[in-house]
């Protein structure tokens, strides 16, 4: 799935209405530019809004998130690449949100 598709589904799960897609991020009327794949703040707000739990999983070299949203309960893991734990965690959060968005 492309980054754009992941972001669209994550936005749908969070009930965020994207206005346009510009340079790999969405323009959201209320927020300005929004890309939780690149912004720690956007990713954390997304996780909090959707009740996504973030687990520390460095011993397995991956980021782990847990979905606790209705029927979508489960885990999403994302391998840590180039020792960037933050990027892996943001992507795991967005992937978890996209799983929620798929069912809405």
Beta strands, then each sheet from edge to edge (+ up, - down):
strand 1: 20-22
strand 2: 25-28
strand 3: 32-34
strand 4: 52-55
strand 5: 62-67
strand 6: 74-79
sheet 1: 1+ 2- 3+
sheet 2: 4+ 5- 6+
end
